[in-house]
Each structure stands twice: as C-alpha cells, then as structure tokens.
Amino acid sequence: MHKGGGSKAVWKAMRAHNSVWLIQDKVREVEQSKAMSQEFSRQIQKIAKDLTTILSKLRAKTDNLAQAKSDQKVLGEELDSCNLKLMELDAAVQKFSEQNGQLGKPLAKKIGKLTELHQQTIRQAENRLSKLSQAASHLEEYNEMLEFILKWIEKAKVLVHGKITWNSANQLREQYVLHQTMLEESEEIHSNLEAMIVKLQYLASVYSTEKMSQQVAELGRESEELRQMIKIRMHNLQDAAKDMKKFETELKNLQVALEQAQTTLTSPEVGRLSLKEQLSHRQHLLSEMESLKPKVHAVQICQSALRIPEDVVTSLPLCHAALHLQEEASRLQHTAIQQCNIMQEAVVQYEQYEQEMQHLRELIEGAHREIEDTPVATSNIQELQAQISRHENPPAQGPGLPRCSGSCGPGCAVLGLRCRRAADRLLRSHVHILPRPRLLLPPGAALRSHWPALEEDERYELCFLLMLL
C-alpha cells in the first residue's frame, strides 16, 4: 500500500512538472509570436515609410527636368526594392497568420494597406514618368512662345517710344503700316498666352510654375498696354497722314499756279505783242492772280488744321515751303500790279505819241503839197537856198510844227536818218561843216552837181531837213 501510494505521488509530481513545462513552452511560443508580429509590424512601417518618402518625392515639383528625370530613375529603383521587400514580407505574414490567426489578422490588414500604398506609389511613378517625358516638349514649346512674345514686346517698345517723322504724308503712311504690322503680329500673342497657360497646366504636376504663371500674367498686361499705345499712335498717324496729304495737295496747287503766273509774267512772247496787247495781257493775268488768294488761304487753313504737335509744325519743311510760296505769291502779285501800272502809263504815252505823230504827218504832208505847188529850182543852188530860206517859217505850218517836232523827237529821228541818207550821197566828193550843229551837208557846188542824181523822195526829205534846220 505504501509503495502504491508513493508511485501515485511521483506520477502526480511528474504530471505537474510537465504541465509547468507545457505552460512555459506555450508562454514562450506566445511571446515569440508577439515578437515576430512586432517585427513584421516594424518591417511594414519601414516599407510604408520608404514608400511614403518615395511618393512624396514623386509628388515634388522640379525646375530642372534633366535632374528630375535622373531622380525619377533612382526613385524607380527604390520602388522596386520596396516591392521586393513587400512581397517577401507578405509571404512571411501569410505563413505567420496560418499559425497565429489572431496575431496575423492585424498584420494582414497592414499588409493590405501597405500594398495599396505601394500601388499608389507605382501609379504616381508611372504618371510622373509620363509627364516628365511630355514636359520637355511642353516646356520647349512654352519657351518658343515666350521668346516670340519677348521679342515682340522689345520691338513694340522701340516703336512706341520712337519719334514720329512728320515731314510728309508718305512717311506718315509708311509709319502707319509699320504700326499696323506690329498690331497684326500682336494678335498671335493673345493665342500664344492662352497656349502658354495650357502648357503650364500640363507642367504644373511636375514642374514649378508659380513664377512662370506670374510671368505670363505680366506679359499679358504689358503686351496689352503696348497694343493700346500702338492703336493710339496708329490713329494719330492716320489723321496726320490725311491732313498732310490735303496740305500737300493745296501746296502743290499753289505752286503750280505760281509757276504758271511766273512763266506768263516773264514770257518773251508777251514782249513781242503791242503795248495795248501787253497791257490787256497783264490785266488779264492780274485778274487771274486773284485766284491765288483762295489757294493761299486754303494752304493756311490746311496748315492750321494739321493734327500734329505744335512744336513740330514750325520746323516742318512743308511749312517753310508754304511760307515761301505765300511770300512768292505776294511778290508776283505786286510785280504784276507794277507792270500793269507801267504798261498803262506807256500806253497812254504811246497814244499821245501817235496823236503827235499823226499831227506831224499832217503838217509834213501840207509842207509836201506846198513844195509840190511851188516848183523847185533844181538847176540853181542859190535859188534853191533862197526857196529854203522862204520856207523856214512857212505861214501854213503855224506854231504847231516846232511843238510837234519837239515832242516827237523819236519819230523825227527816223525821218532825220532818211534825210541823212539822201545827204550822204551828196558828200561823196567834198564835205563842208555847216554852222548848224550835228548836221553834215555838202557845199553849194557839190549839192548842185549831185542834185540830179537824187531820187524824188530823197529831194523832198532833204528839203524837209533843210526846212527843219
């Protein structure tokens, strides 16, 4: 009995010892499982942290595409490493969950979330890689449009701040065309700015576009201001060109009228006309020159209506030409008036001269008739001289002949020349200076010897000459 009781006690002791051992072993397994679970959690957190870092870098924007592409390659390698770690960890967690269901469930959920993060990171990497590939072409196109706009702005600034040349309508029209061309080029700027905004939207996910967006907005404002300045200058140039064209036309009309008047005034053909015809011609010209006044007035009106700066008007060559033409018109009109006055006085004097000459002709004809009625003793020079002496103061002439001969000196000069030609034929042999001044007559013997050789009209003229003496 005593032995049997001892065996049972030993058996109980052994069973108790085994139970303790089993409990301890179970505790160690649980602790080991917890430790593995914690390790898995730590690895999951490490991978999640790596993926989060990669995702953050993938979402970061760059201002250097070449560097971004290089970084993208490194991130891709890191992402592949995370993927490999995740696959190994996923397999280990699944095996652990088969043995430790309670501890495996939370780990499985964490692995699921980590997988989602991994997939998200992959999509972000692929999207970034695609956008980086497209960003180069977008950025190149953006820079091309930017260069075009900057060049246009530079040219536009030079144009709108440059001085306008106001000298002629042609120059104004040429400058208007330049402004018009610049304005037409600006139409492309508006579409370029819109396209640049679209490019920035494509670039925004991978590229730092804040400064670029500000630049686009500033370029839009600056280009619009320049467009408005160009439009204002175009309007001014168009108005000035119209006014200048009208001014040039009126100035040309005045110049042509002045040239015609001057040509007529100095024409040698007019000098071949009679005095009365010349006077009539000058009077007609003077009446025509009255038409210069409206032309001069039109030039003055056009000049005052020029829509150009006042400080420029005084220095314009056309305005100097207009002033010169106005002075020339006044001078020509004054000259025409003087010529008319002179010609009118000449015509009056000529008419008086003609009346005196007519009176003289009548007296001469009376003298001729008296000489014809009284036969001339052509054979005896003494008798001829006696007859001349009797006719020195003929009663029929009265007091009119001396007055006519005195007032008609130029006319008598012609008759005197003809008388001298007759007298010169009597001077072929001998010449005698008579007491009368400036008259050469032959001596009596020569006169008698050459008298028959004279023609009848020469004898009459010689007699008239002797009578005047």
Secondary structure, 3 states (H helix, E strand, C coil): CHHHHHHHHHHHHHHHHHHHHHHHHHHHHHHHHHHHHHHHHHHHHHHHHHHHHHHHHHHCCECCHHHHHHHHHHHHHHHHHHHHHHHHHHHHHHHHHHHCHHHHHHHHHHHHHHHHHHHHHHHHHHHHHHHHHHHHHHHHHHHHHHHHHHHHHHHHHHHHHCCCCCCCHHHHHHHHHHHHHHHHHHHHHHHHHHHHHHHHHHHCCCECCHHHHHHHHHHHHHHHHHHHHHHHHHHHHHHHHHHHHHHHHHHHHHHHHHHHHHHHHCCHHHHCCCHHHHHHHHHHHHHHHCCHHHHHHHHHHHHHCCCCCHHHHCCCHHHHHHHHHHHHHHHHHHHHHHHHHHHHHHHHHHHHHHHHHHHHHHHHHHHHHHHHHCCCCCCCHHHHHHHHHHCCCCCCCCCHHHHHHHHCHHHHHHHHHHHHHHHHHHHCCCCEECCCCCCEECCHHHHHHHHHHCCHHHHHHHHHHHHHC
